[in-house]
């Protein structure tokens, strides 16, 4: 994880699946008092939790068979790259507030689970 400046904005950056990822504006939006939903690497979640007052992790997963089918349908990775991606395991720090969402089924079911996790208590 790297907290850097990108185009004058605070950004986290990380590498995964052969790509370089950036999450721009998250810090700025939170500092401005907004709630933010961001797609972050599991490797930076602990850092986010130390930087912000409240972090809820929506861990959105699907069965390996469903993931393999979806990745293949995108056509961006060959079978070897898909197998490597599915074999990669990065644990979410257990001390965080984690909401598990199974995205193996319909989009509507996953949305309902995400809303329930975000708006609990």
N, C-alpha and C positions, 0 to 999 in steps of 0.2 A: 504494500500500500504506500502511496505517496500522496501527500497533500501538497498541491502545487498551484501555481497561478496559470490559468489558461484564458487568454483573451481578457485579462483584467479581472477574472472571476476566480474565486476559490474553487478548486476541483480536486476530487480524489481520482487517482488513476491506479490501474492494476492491469496485469496481463493474465489472460485465461484463454484456453482453446486457440492459442496461436494468434490472438488479437490483443490490441491495447485498448482498454476501456477507460472512459472518463465519465464521471458523474459531476456535471457542472451545475452551479447555482444552489446546490443543496444547502451548503453552509449559509449562504446569503439569505435564502428563504427562511430558514429556521431562526437565524439571528433577527430577522424582521418580524418574528412572531407567528409565522405560518406553520401549519401542519404540512408535512411533506411525505409523499410516497416516492421512494427512490429504489431503483434496481441497483443493488450493491453486491460486491463480492463477499462471500462468506469470510474471507480473510480480513476484511476491514470492519466487520460488525462490532468487534470489541472496541476498536478505536472510535467508532461512531457513538457507542454507548458511553464512552468516557467523555466525549465532547458535548453530548446533548443530554438534557434532563430526562427525557423519556424516549426510548427506542422500543418499538414493537416489531419483531421479525415475523413477516409472513413467509413461512417456508413452503413454497409452492413446488410440489413434486408430482411425479406420475410414475407408474410402474415402468420398469426397464423396457418391457415390450412396447408400451405406448410411446415412451421417449424415443426408442429406436425407430419406430414407424414415422413419428413426426419429424425427426431429424433427417431421415432418408427422403421424406417428401419435400423438404426444403431444397434438397439438391446441392447444398454447399459443401458437404463433406462426403468422403468415400466411406466404405464399410469399415475400413481400418480406423479412420479418424472417429467415426461414431462409436466403435467399440472402446477406443481409448477414452473418449469423453464420458461414456457410461461407467467406465472403471474408475474414473477420478472421483475420489471421495474426500470432501472437506467438511469436517464437522462444524456445526454451529455451536459457539460457546454456550454451554448448558445454563450458565447463570443469566442469560438474557431472557426476556419475555418472548417466547416463541409460540406462534400459532401455526399449527401444521395444517396444510391444505392439500388434499389429494386431487390433483388435476387430471386423473385418469379418465374421468367421465365427461359430462357435458360442461360447457363453458358456464352455463347458468348455475350448476351445482357448485362450481369453484367460486364464482362471484358471491353466491350466498354464504359460503364458508368464509370468504375473505371479509365480507361485511360484518358477519357475526364476530370475527376475531378483532376487527378494528374498533367496533363499537361496543365491545363488552364492558361491563361494569363502568 
